[in-house]
Amino acid sequence: MAGTRARFAPLVQPLGICVVLAATLIANVPLAHAVVKIFDGFEDADRNNDGVIASYDTDWNDSGTFNDPGNAADVTLNARGVTEVTSANNASDVGIVWSGIRSYDSATNLAKSKLKIINDNVAIGAEATTDVFHHGLALGVESRGGGSSFIGKFGQSIALGPIAGDKVVVSVDWRIWREANDNTSQPGSNNALRWGIYQDTDNEFGQTANYGNGWFNNGGGTSGAPVVWGRDDGKWFDSSPGAEGDKGISTELTFGNLAVASAARIRWENNTSGINGGDNGRILEGTNDTSTIASPPTNGTGGIISDLQSGSTPYAPHALKLEIVRLANGLVEVATFVDNIEFLRDTVKDTDTNYSALQPLPFTYDYVAFRNATNDWDYVIDNFKVEVLGSNAGVAGDYNGDGTVNAADYVLWRKGTGTLANEVADIGTFSAADYTEWRARFGNPSGSGSSLNGTAVPEPASVWMLLMSGIAWKGCVRRRSA
């Protein structure tokens, strides 16, 4: 028997070291990791990503002249301390493409959600220091009436992984904009914000239509000017292409007092042509083309963005989040949060109303959409982010998305232009921290990326533990063989 132990000792020793190595790596590398796939902090001051800061991006009156002393609207803004943005804070923060999708006036081509990048670094006019983000630049949304909507088109399709526990998490900083160009009203009781993510189900992004304006004609377009769906402001509610064939998941967050908290919802949306009285692309309507996933009290407490009746910091910025989680049965669970407080959560079930109409369910997403409900009020968004967690997350530090952290990612970082996929640090920018994180992961193949909060390289203490464990194991084998 002693001879048998001696014969197998050379095999047992490496096997023991391998077991210790595996245990050490498991202890130091998180199994589930999150990778930021989409980020926009608006610091490039270029909402359509054409590389030029023009009136379409930051000039509220599309006059072509910034802070024009001869323009009445500019004079009014300047008198309130509002100045138009003329340069980027960070040109590498490219982000995604934002466009208004509901025409306000087809004759003059005014988008009903007028979008411009603003300076949100300091308090101005009626706004107090607690009302703004203080993050630099942000996207201002001048709604021009209730039902104003807009989208942000992703640079890549975001897919929810197929394994139970896989997630897609969408988050954004949001606040009421009291110093908008036309700030005549604020949200009150029974108003709501609706937002969610959508799939380009009918593959119409990139197609053209005849009403709207955009970088094609540098803003201020005329009736009949060609505009592109997913790129330009346009009358996408009444035309095809548009959102009429798209599916998505959205949430409705209410304002006012606690009495309206029960109006909060999470919905599947299934758009079909003409479903809202003849209009085609009316996403986020909340009726007809939607199926409720979650509502209070059964699926949560519901809630309100801020209690505008209480007088207690009613205009404070809020962090909004929508979470989609894959279940073992292949369907999903969805939750909505405000300031990390969960309002609603429920699973999609085949017994849900209109479930059959949603087939096949959308598990990939191509854009985000926002809409104000009921009356005219304006708001600001910032730091929009889409994270993917789990089996479909990709490899942290794989900046070009080819599945491996290699020299090509370094070259992309070194160039300092475009966007970095699977970024870990200083999201949305090119920085020394990006290099540090890339270097720590160099050589990682698909599936071995680490979390946003750690690295795939064991810490020195872990290496010391590994060596000591190996020595101890070797000693044990020698004693058993003696």
Summary of the structure (lengths in Angstrom):
residues: 482
radius of gyration: 26.0
end to end distance: 11.7
largest distance: 100.3
contacts: 1669
relative contact order: 0.18
helix: 19%
strand: 28%
